[in-house]
Amino acid sequence: MNYIGVDMIFSWTFFIDIGIISLALLTATWLRSKIVFFQKFLIPNSIIAGFLLLPLYNFVLPGLGISSMGLGELAYHMLSISFIAITLRTNKWKNRKRGKNIYATSVVIISQMILQVIIGIGVTLVFIYTVRPELFHSFGYLLPLGFAQGPGQAYAIGESWKNFGIQDAGSIGLTFAAIGFIFCSIGGIYLINYGVKKGWITQEQLDQLKKDRSRTGIYKTESEKPVGAYLSTQSEAIDSMTLHVGLVFFTYLFTFLMLKLIGFLLSFAGPLGMELAENFWGISFVFAALSGIIVKNLLKLLKLQYIVDNHSMHRISGVSIDVMVTSAIAAISLVIVMNYWFPILVAVLLGGAVTIITTPWMCSRMFTDYPFIRMILLFGVSTGTLSTGLALLRVVDPDFETPVAEDYSYASGLTFFMFIPFILTINFPSKAFQTGDPKWMYMSFAVIAAYVLFMLVSIFLISGRKLLKGKRTMWNTLLIQK
């Protein structure tokens, strides 16, 4: 290992990245507490830190022998760890409507991805038949992959399209993800402020946002600091935080073993099974959440659930989300932005506009509790991926006191199984590009049409006849109870 011309015996890569991220987070915390703009628009410190590091990792640090290769992996793992910490917490909600909310969450997620696919394919076909006939047919699929799935999934699937003669898809997927982060940050904060202005938020949530700590991001020295965690062990035996961190990382090991087992079993299904197994690794946070649920129920079965302190899990998930968001933004390569910039710009503008309009429309009609908070999270995961979605959620739900984040973790598993047909047919447009046979595009259109039908029926069943009332308004208060 060599940094600035100096050889080192031990690898420092991980700790150098963590140190740089920590410095950026500290700097962002100071900037947030001093700059009114950041306070006014409630921009999370992790997003500020990420954009501080973005030019450094692209133009400055590579000259010192420090690359951004480890940042993507760091974001990938922190995402799963955050979900494990969230799902290991003790449930406080015994509401029969949670099942409906979980299903509604899945419907919104699928609906936004399908709408983005429709926009992406439409833009692709327009460019193919006008100014960019060489554009590959699956270009439009990279919009939802970059926005809703994230840089890892977009890059992995895009790179796999090299088998069909498409060389730049991986880099284009990262570009969509990069713009998605920016759109999520600006659009998410805009929606929060717009919702406050239009009265979409409850008085309790409004009081939370108006607190001084929500603006500056820190508690003043003269203010009373809240309790951050409770001890569940005696320190002379083992530190309480060590126990909780150990439980989280044990669960993550369980996640790894689960994915390895699934991959082994799917290998008997041939190439299609192997392709599905590779996609599973790209969304490992789903299996991390499932592992957390299994471990939590195992603790209940053994009557050991009392060892888990929810506040400690809050702190672990908070750290992982902050590191995850910062590293994900910093890992973006700016060099690829200029490639395919015009079709990317058109797709992003149209897809982003549809998302920012339809997400509030759906959430205000499909949820009767915490609709505004759910909308903020779902907008975040539909544009800037789950990491920034959780960062935006923390603006309106700082300690994840509502069931919104956990409902999403349950819904993400359901969503994935609903989306298996989409995953299995995602290569069809690439085959159309490779072979010139339009039947692959027609089959893709048929799959998308089936999802549109499912989306419309589900929205009507969840919302009922009240869906038709106030249908022209962006935010419908008729269904909202809480």
C-alpha positions as CSV (number, residue, x, y, z in Angstrom):
1,M,0.0,0.0,0.0
2,N,1.4,3.4,-1.0
3,Y,0.2,6.8,-0.1
4,I,2.0,9.9,-1.2
5,G,5.1,7.8,-2.1
6,V,5.3,6.1,1.3
7,D,5.0,2.3,1.6
8,M,3.0,0.9,4.6
9,I,3.0,-2.6,6.0
10,F,-0.6,-2.5,7.1
11,S,-3.7,-1.5,5.1
12,W,-5.1,1.9,6.1
13,T,-7.6,2.3,3.3
14,F,-10.7,1.7,5.5
15,F,-9.6,4.0,8.3
16,I,-8.5,6.7,5.9
17,D,-11.9,6.7,4.3
18,I,-13.6,6.7,7.7
19,G,-11.4,9.5,8.9
20,I,-12.1,11.7,5.9
21,I,-15.8,11.0,6.2
22,S,-15.7,11.9,9.9
23,L,-13.9,15.2,9.1
24,A,-16.5,16.0,6.5
25,L,-19.3,15.2,8.9
26,L,-17.8,17.4,11.6
27,T,-17.3,20.2,9.1
28,A,-20.9,19.8,7.9
29,T,-22.2,20.0,11.4
30,W,-20.3,23.3,12.0
31,L,-21.6,24.7,8.7
32,R,-25.2,23.6,9.4
33,S,-25.1,25.4,12.8
34,K,-23.7,28.6,11.3
35,I,-25.3,28.9,7.8
36,V,-28.9,30.0,7.7
37,F,-29.5,28.5,4.3
38,F,-28.8,25.0,5.5
39,Q,-31.0,25.6,8.6
40,K,-33.9,27.0,6.6
41,F,-34.0,24.1,4.1
42,L,-33.3,21.5,6.8
43,I,-30.5,19.9,4.8
44,P,-29.1,16.9,6.7
45,N,-25.4,17.1,7.7
46,S,-24.6,13.9,5.9
47,I,-25.8,15.3,2.6
48,I,-23.7,18.4,3.1
49,A,-20.7,16.3,4.0
50,G,-21.2,14.1,0.9
51,F,-21.1,17.1,-1.4
52,L,-18.1,18.5,0.4
53,L,-16.2,15.3,-0.4
54,L,-17.5,14.8,-4.0
55,P,-15.0,17.2,-5.7
56,L,-12.2,16.0,-3.3
57,Y,-12.6,12.3,-4.2
58,N,-12.9,13.2,-7.9
59,F,-10.0,15.7,-8.4
60,V,-7.8,16.1,-5.3
61,L,-7.4,12.9,-3.3
62,P,-6.6,10.6,-6.3
63,G,-3.4,12.6,-6.8
64,L,-2.5,11.7,-3.2
65,G,-3.1,8.0,-3.8
66,I,-6.5,7.9,-2.2
67,S,-9.3,6.5,-4.4
68,S,-13.1,6.4,-3.9
69,M,-13.3,2.6,-4.6
70,G,-13.9,1.8,-0.9
71,L,-16.7,4.3,-0.5
72,G,-19.3,2.4,-2.6
73,E,-18.7,-0.8,-0.5
74,L,-19.0,1.3,2.7
75,A,-22.3,2.7,1.6
76,Y,-23.5,-0.8,0.6
77,H,-22.7,-2.3,4.0
78,M,-24.0,0.6,6.1
79,L,-27.3,0.4,4.3
80,S,-27.9,-3.2,5.5
81,I,-26.6,-2.4,9.0
82,S,-29.0,0.4,9.4
83,F,-31.9,-1.9,8.5
84,I,-30.7,-4.5,10.9
85,A,-30.6,-2.0,13.8
86,I,-34.1,-0.7,12.9
87,T,-35.7,-4.2,12.7
88,L,-34.0,-5.5,15.9
89,R,-35.9,-2.9,17.9
90,T,-38.9,-3.9,20.1
91,N,-42.2,-3.2,18.5
92,K,-44.4,-0.6,20.1
93,W,-47.2,-0.6,17.6
94,K,-50.1,-3.1,17.8
95,N,-52.2,-1.8,15.1
96,R,-54.2,-4.0,12.7
97,K,-53.8,-1.4,10.0
98,R,-50.1,-1.9,9.8
99,G,-50.6,-4.7,7.3
100,K,-52.5,-2.4,5.1
101,N,-49.8,0.3,5.5
102,I,-47.1,-2.2,4.6
103,Y,-48.9,-3.2,1.4
104,A,-49.7,0.4,0.5
105,T,-46.0,1.2,0.9
106,S,-45.1,-1.6,-1.5
107,V,-47.7,-0.3,-4.0
108,V,-46.2,3.2,-3.9
109,I,-42.7,1.9,-4.4
110,I,-43.7,-0.2,-7.3
111,S,-45.8,2.6,-8.8
112,Q,-43.0,5.1,-8.7
113,M,-40.5,2.7,-10.3
114,I,-43.0,1.8,-13.1
115,L,-43.8,5.4,-13.8
116,Q,-40.0,6.1,-14.0
117,V,-39.7,3.1,-16.4
118,I,-42.4,4.5,-18.6
119,I,-40.8,7.9,-18.7
120,G,-37.4,6.4,-19.3
121,I,-38.5,4.1,-22.2
122,G,-40.5,7.0,-23.7
123,V,-37.5,9.3,-23.7
124,T,-35.3,6.5,-25.1
125,L,-37.6,5.8,-28.0
126,V,-37.9,9.5,-28.9
127,F,-34.1,9.8,-29.0
128,I,-33.7,6.6,-31.0
129,Y,-36.1,7.8,-33.7
130,T,-34.7,11.3,-33.8
131,V,-31.2,12.5,-32.8
132,R,-29.6,9.4,-31.2
133,P,-30.4,6.3,-33.2
134,E,-27.4,4.5,-31.7
135,L,-28.9,4.8,-28.2
136,F,-29.4,1.4,-26.6
137,H,-33.0,0.3,-25.9
138,S,-32.5,-0.4,-22.2
139,F,-31.3,3.2,-21.5
140,G,-34.6,4.1,-20.0
141,Y,-34.4,1.3,-17.4
142,L,-31.4,3.0,-15.9
143,L,-33.6,5.9,-14.6
144,P,-35.4,3.8,-12.0
145,L,-32.3,1.7,-11.4
146,G,-30.3,4.8,-10.6
147,F,-33.1,6.7,-8.8
148,A,-34.9,4.0,-6.8
149,Q,-32.4,1.1,-6.6
150,G,-29.1,3.1,-6.2
151,P,-25.6,3.2,-7.7
152,G,-24.8,-0.4,-6.8
153,Q,-27.7,-2.0,-8.5
154,A,-27.6,0.4,-11.4
155,Y,-23.9,-0.2,-12.0
156,A,-24.1,-4.0,-11.5
157,I,-27.0,-4.5,-13.9
158,G,-25.6,-1.9,-16.4
159,E,-22.2,-3.7,-16.4
160,S,-24.0,-7.0,-17.1
161,W,-25.3,-5.5,-20.3
162,K,-21.8,-5.6,-21.8
163,N,-22.8,-9.2,-22.8
164,F,-25.3,-7.5,-25.2
165,G,-22.7,-5.2,-26.7
166,I,-23.6,-2.2,-24.4
167,Q,-20.4,-0.7,-22.9
168,D,-21.4,2.4,-21.1
169,A,-24.5,1.3,-19.2
170,G,-22.7,0.9,-15.8
171,S,-21.3,4.5,-15.9
172,I,-24.7,5.9,-17.1
173,G,-26.4,4.1,-14.2
174,L,-24.0,5.8,-11.8
175,T,-24.8,9.2,-13.4
176,F,-28.5,8.7,-12.9
177,A,-27.8,7.8,-9.3
178,A,-25.6,10.9,-8.9
179,I,-28.3,13.2,-10.2
180,G,-30.9,11.3,-8.1
181,F,-29.0,12.2,-4.9
182,I,-29.1,15.9,-5.9
183,F,-32.7,15.7,-6.9
184,C,-33.6,13.9,-3.7
185,S,-31.8,16.5,-1.5
186,I,-33.3,19.5,-3.2
187,G,-36.7,18.0,-4.0
188,G,-37.1,16.4,-0.6
189,I,-36.3,19.6,1.3
190,Y,-38.6,21.5,-1.0
191,L,-41.5,19.0,-0.3
192,I,-40.9,19.3,3.5
193,N,-41.1,23.1,3.3
194,Y,-43.9,23.1,0.8
195,G,-45.9,20.7,3.0
196,V,-45.3,22.9,6.0
197,K,-46.5,25.9,4.1
198,K,-49.6,24.2,2.7
199,G,-50.6,22.5,6.0
200,W,-49.9,18.9,5.0
201,I,-48.1,18.3,8.3
202,T,-49.8,17.8,11.7
203,Q,-49.3,20.4,14.5
204,E,-47.2,17.9,16.5
205,Q,-44.8,17.4,13.6
206,L,-44.8,21.1,12.9
207,D,-43.8,21.8,16.5
208,Q,-41.0,19.2,16.1
209,L,-39.6,21.0,13.0
210,K,-39.8,24.4,14.7
211,K,-37.6,23.3,17.6
212,D,-34.2,25.1,17.5
213,R,-32.3,21.8,17.4
214,S,-34.0,20.9,14.2
215,R,-32.6,24.1,12.6
216,T,-29.1,24.3,14.0
217,G,-28.6,20.6,14.2
218,I,-27.1,20.7,17.7
219,Y,-28.3,21.3,21.3
220,K,-27.1,24.5,22.9
221,T,-24.9,24.1,26.0
222,E,-27.6,25.6,28.3
223,S,-30.4,23.3,27.0
224,E,-31.3,20.0,28.5
225,K,-29.9,17.1,26.5
226,P,-32.2,14.1,26.1
227,V,-31.2,10.6,27.0
228,G,-29.5,8.9,24.0
229,A,-29.5,5.3,25.3
230,Y,-30.1,3.2,28.3
231,L,-27.7,0.5,29.7
232,S,-28.9,-3.1,29.4
233,T,-25.7,-4.7,30.8
234,Q,-23.4,-4.2,33.8
235,S,-20.3,-2.5,32.4
236,E,-17.8,-4.6,34.3
237,A,-19.0,-7.6,32.3
238,I,-19.5,-6.0,28.9
239,D,-20.3,-2.5,27.7
240,S,-23.9,-2.2,26.7
241,M,-23.0,-0.7,23.3
242,T,-20.6,-3.6,22.7
243,L,-23.5,-6.0,23.2
244,H,-25.8,-4.1,20.8
245,V,-23.1,-3.7,18.1
246,G,-22.2,-7.4,18.5
247,L,-25.9,-8.3,18.0
248,V,-26.1,-6.2,14.9
249,F,-22.9,-7.6,13.3
250,F,-23.9,-11.2,14.2
251,T,-27.2,-10.6,12.4
252,Y,-25.3,-9.2,9.4
253,L,-23.2,-12.4,9.4
254,F,-26.4,-14.3,9.4
255,T,-27.5,-12.3,6.4
256,F,-24.3,-13.2,4.5
257,L,-24.8,-16.9,5.2
258,M,-28.5,-16.6,4.1
259,L,-27.5,-15.1,0.8
260,K,-24.8,-17.7,0.2
261,L,-27.3,-20.5,0.8
262,I,-29.9,-18.9,-1.5
263,G,-27.3,-18.5,-4.2
264,F,-26.3,-22.1,-3.8
265,L,-29.9,-23.3,-4.1
266,L,-30.6,-21.1,-7.1
267,S,-27.5,-22.4,-8.9
268,F,-29.4,-25.5,-9.6
269,A,-31.9,-23.5,-11.7
270,G,-29.3,-22.7,-14.3
271,P,-28.2,-19.3,-15.7
272,L,-31.6,-17.7,-14.8
273,G,-31.2,-18.7,-11.2
274,M,-27.6,-17.5,-11.1
275,E,-28.7,-14.1,-12.5
276,L,-31.4,-13.9,-9.9
277,A,-28.9,-14.7,-7.1
278,E,-26.6,-11.9,-8.3
279,N,-29.4,-9.5,-8.1
280,F,-30.1,-10.6,-4.6
281,W,-26.7,-9.4,-3.5
282,G,-27.5,-5.9,-4.9
283,I,-30.5,-5.6,-2.6
284,S,-28.9,-7.3,0.5
285,F,-30.7,-4.8,2.8
286,V,-33.9,-6.7,2.2
287,F,-32.4,-9.9,3.5
288,A,-30.7,-7.9,6.3
289,A,-34.1,-6.7,7.4
290,L,-35.4,-10.3,7.2
291,S,-32.5,-11.5,9.3
292,G,-33.2,-8.8,11.8
293,I,-36.8,-10.0,12.1
294,I,-35.7,-13.6,12.5
295,V,-33.1,-12.7,15.2
296,K,-35.6,-10.5,17.0
297,N,-38.2,-13.3,17.1
298,L,-35.5,-15.8,18.2
299,L,-34.8,-13.5,21.2
300,K,-38.5,-13.4,22.0
301,L,-38.7,-17.2,21.8
302,L,-35.7,-17.4,24.2
303,K,-37.3,-14.6,26.4
304,L,-34.2,-12.5,25.9
305,Q,-35.8,-9.5,24.2
306,Y,-35.1,-7.4,27.3
307,I,-31.4,-7.1,26.4
308,V,-32.2,-4.9,23.4
309,D,-32.4,-1.2,24.1
310,N,-34.3,0.7,21.4
311,H,-32.4,3.9,22.1
312,S,-29.1,2.1,21.5
313,M,-30.4,0.7,18.3
314,H,-31.4,4.3,17.3
315,R,-27.8,5.4,17.8
316,I,-26.4,2.5,15.7
317,S,-28.8,3.1,12.9
318,G,-28.1,6.8,13.1
319,V,-24.3,6.4,12.7
320,S,-24.7,3.9,9.9
321,I,-27.1,6.2,8.0
322,D,-24.8,9.3,8.3
323,V,-21.8,7.4,7.1
324,M,-23.8,5.7,4.4
325,V,-25.2,8.9,2.9
326,T,-21.8,10.7,3.0
327,S,-19.9,7.9,1.4
328,A,-22.5,7.2,-1.3
329,I,-22.5,10.8,-2.5
330,A,-18.7,11.1,-2.3
331,A,-18.3,7.9,-4.4
332,I,-19.9,9.4,-7.5
333,S,-17.6,9.9,-10.5
334,L,-18.1,13.3,-12.1
335,V,-16.2,12.3,-15.2
336,I,-19.1,10.3,-16.6
337,V,-21.7,13.1,-16.2
338,M,-20.8,14.6,-19.6
339,N,-21.5,11.3,-21.4
340,Y,-25.0,11.0,-22.7
341,W,-25.8,14.2,-20.9
342,F,-28.7,15.3,-23.0
343,P,-30.9,12.2,-22.8
344,I,-30.0,11.8,-19.2
345,L,-31.1,15.4,-18.5
346,V,-34.4,15.0,-20.3
347,A,-35.2,11.7,-18.5
348,V,-34.2,13.1,-15.1
349,L,-36.3,16.3,-15.5
350,L,-39.4,14.4,-16.7
351,G,-39.0,11.5,-14.3
352,G,-38.3,13.8,-11.4
353,A,-41.3,16.0,-12.1
354,V,-43.6,13.0,-12.3
355,T,-42.2,11.6,-9.0
356,I,-42.4,14.9,-7.1
357,I,-46.1,15.3,-8.1
358,T,-47.4,11.7,-7.9
359,T,-45.7,10.7,-4.6
360,P,-47.7,13.2,-2.5
361,W,-50.8,12.4,-4.5
362,M,-50.6,8.7,-3.7
363,C,-49.5,8.9,-0.1
364,S,-52.2,11.4,0.9
365,R,-54.8,9.0,-0.5
366,M,-53.4,5.6,0.5
367,F,-52.3,6.2,4.1
368,T,-54.5,7.2,7.1
369,D,-51.6,7.6,9.6
370,Y,-48.3,9.6,9.2
371,P,-49.0,10.3,5.5
372,F,-46.6,13.2,5.3
373,I,-43.8,11.3,7.0
374,R,-44.4,8.3,4.8
375,M,-44.4,10.5,1.7
376,I,-41.0,12.1,2.6
377,L,-39.4,8.6,3.0
378,L,-41.0,7.2,-0.2
379,F,-40.0,10.3,-2.2
380,G,-36.5,9.8,-0.9
381,V,-36.2,6.2,-1.9
382,S,-37.8,6.9,-5.3
383,T,-35.2,9.5,-6.2
384,G,-32.1,9.3,-4.1
385,T,-32.3,5.6,-2.9
386,L,-33.0,4.3,0.6
387,S,-29.9,6.0,2.2
388,T,-31.0,9.5,1.4
389,G,-34.6,8.6,2.0
390,L,-33.8,7.7,5.5
391,A,-31.8,10.9,5.9
392,L,-34.8,12.9,4.8
393,L,-37.0,10.8,7.2
394,R,-34.8,11.9,10.1
395,V,-35.6,15.5,9.4
396,V,-39.3,14.9,10.3
397,D,-38.8,11.8,12.5
398,P,-35.3,12.2,14.1
399,D,-35.3,9.1,16.2
400,F,-37.6,6.9,14.1
401,E,-40.3,7.1,16.7
402,T,-43.0,6.4,14.2
403,P,-43.5,3.0,12.5
404,V,-42.7,4.4,9.1
405,A,-39.1,3.2,8.8
406,E,-39.9,-0.3,10.1
407,D,-43.0,-0.5,7.9
408,Y,-40.7,0.2,5.0
409,S,-38.4,-2.5,6.0
410,Y,-41.2,-5.0,5.9
411,A,-42.6,-3.6,2.7
412,S,-39.2,-3.8,1.0
413,G,-39.3,-7.6,1.2
414,L,-42.8,-7.8,-0.1
415,T,-41.9,-5.3,-2.9
416,F,-39.0,-7.4,-4.0
417,F,-41.1,-10.5,-4.5
418,M,-43.7,-8.5,-6.4
419,F,-40.9,-7.2,-8.6
420,I,-39.4,-10.5,-9.5
421,P,-41.1,-10.5,-13.0
422,F,-39.6,-7.1,-13.7
423,I,-36.1,-8.3,-12.6
424,L,-36.4,-11.4,-14.8
425,T,-37.3,-9.4,-17.9
426,I,-35.0,-6.4,-17.3
427,N,-32.6,-7.7,-20.0
428,F,-35.3,-7.9,-22.7
429,P,-34.6,-4.3,-24.1
430,S,-30.9,-5.1,-24.2
431,K,-31.6,-8.2,-26.2
432,A,-33.7,-6.0,-28.6
433,F,-30.6,-3.8,-29.0
434,Q,-28.4,-6.8,-29.6
435,T,-30.6,-8.8,-32.0
436,G,-32.6,-6.0,-33.6
437,D,-35.7,-8.1,-32.9
438,P,-38.6,-5.9,-31.6
439,K,-40.4,-8.8,-30.0
440,W,-38.2,-8.3,-26.9
441,M,-39.5,-4.7,-26.5
442,Y,-43.1,-5.8,-27.0
443,M,-42.7,-8.4,-24.2
444,S,-41.2,-5.6,-22.0
445,F,-44.2,-3.4,-22.8
446,A,-46.5,-6.3,-21.8
447,V,-44.8,-6.7,-18.4
448,I,-45.0,-3.0,-17.8
449,A,-48.7,-2.9,-18.8
450,A,-49.4,-5.7,-16.3
451,Y,-47.7,-3.7,-13.5
452,V,-49.7,-0.6,-14.4
453,L,-53.0,-2.6,-14.1
454,F,-51.8,-3.9,-10.8
455,M,-51.0,-0.4,-9.6
456,L,-54.3,1.0,-10.6
457,V,-56.4,-1.8,-9.0
458,S,-54.3,-1.7,-5.8
459,I,-54.6,2.1,-5.4
460,F,-58.4,1.9,-5.8
461,L,-58.7,-1.0,-3.4
462,I,-56.6,0.7,-0.7
463,S,-58.2,4.2,-1.0
464,G,-61.7,3.2,-1.9
465,R,-64.3,5.5,-3.4
466,K,-62.8,8.5,-1.6
467,L,-60.1,8.3,-4.1
468,L,-62.3,10.1,-6.6
469,K,-62.9,13.0,-4.2
470,G,-60.4,15.8,-4.6
471,K,-58.7,13.8,-7.4
472,R,-57.3,17.0,-8.9
473,T,-55.6,18.2,-5.7
474,M,-52.0,17.2,-5.0
475,W,-52.7,16.5,-1.3
476,N,-56.0,15.0,-0.3
477,T,-56.9,15.5,3.4
478,L,-60.1,13.5,3.2
479,L,-58.4,10.2,4.1
480,I,-56.0,11.5,6.7
481,Q,-56.7,10.8,10.3
482,K,-53.3,11.3,12.0
